[in-house]
């Protein structure tokens, strides 16, 4: 049970109180719910639904069953016992749309970029947009790979599956687990052209010369620890929208399967990557 104001603030839903009928009315995205106080039933778009828990008034606050209200409105309730935190997600993220891209290709792309040109990538996410300058002359193979995947729509819909505040945010895995990739690997381009620091974009890997599609963006001073063993190819730098990187970094987290507190409790994902060259 949560205050009805929580539903309004989390989803941006329109909530009203019918004093005469002692009923809470909630509307969101053309859906409407009416929940009478102390009743075992609610009305969802004209259909009577039985409740597991009655809505009540407690200390002058109207308390409603969170999961019923949220899911009836087409949202998802996210719970972490580690935090403990309850949140509501209203994103339309669907992992199944990206899973088919795992092992999509057999070979790395042929070189099609002109390393003498200037390349940038505009990355649109559901948390905002940021722009990356790509180091085509210093890391041509890696930039060519990124440009190829971006132009093929490979990154569209892929989540930021690993977030560590003051260190980095990681994406590029169509499986969303840290184990997915394009189906090929390619060689490192080392040593890095710049030190690991906030805003630096580098390839994630599982060992030497295992680059694929996963990459990370440094988001804080903790990234400097990588400079003692520079094993990750640097291929770009955020030049606009670092505030969005920090916003993504503030996503609530829970333990992943290995026990690392880096799994986002909310859906954070790339919507589109647009390459610009001149």
Secondary structure as UniProt FT lines:
FT   STRAND          2..3
FT   HELIX           4..11
FT   STRAND          14..18
FT   TURN            19..22
FT   STRAND          23..28
FT   TURN            29..30
FT   STRAND          31..37
FT   STRAND          41..44
FT   TURN            45..46
FT   STRAND          47..50
FT   STRAND          55..58
FT   TURN            59..60
FT   STRAND          61..64
FT   HELIX           66..72
FT   TURN            73..74
FT   STRAND          76..80
FT   TURN            81..84
FT   STRAND          85..89
FT   HELIX           96..99
FT   TURN            100..103
FT   TURN            115..116
FT   STRAND          119..125
FT   TURN            126..127
FT   STRAND          128..134
FT   TURN            136..138
FT   HELIX           140..151
FT   TURN            152..157
FT   STRAND          159..164
FT   TURN            165..167
FT   STRAND          168..171
FT   TURN            174..175
FT   TURN            198..199
FT   STRAND          200..203
FT   TURN            208..209
FT   STRAND          215..218
FT   HELIX           221..228
FT   STRAND          234..240
FT   HELIX           242..249
FT   STRAND          253..255
FT   TURN            257..258
FT   STRAND          261..264
FT   STRAND          269..277
//
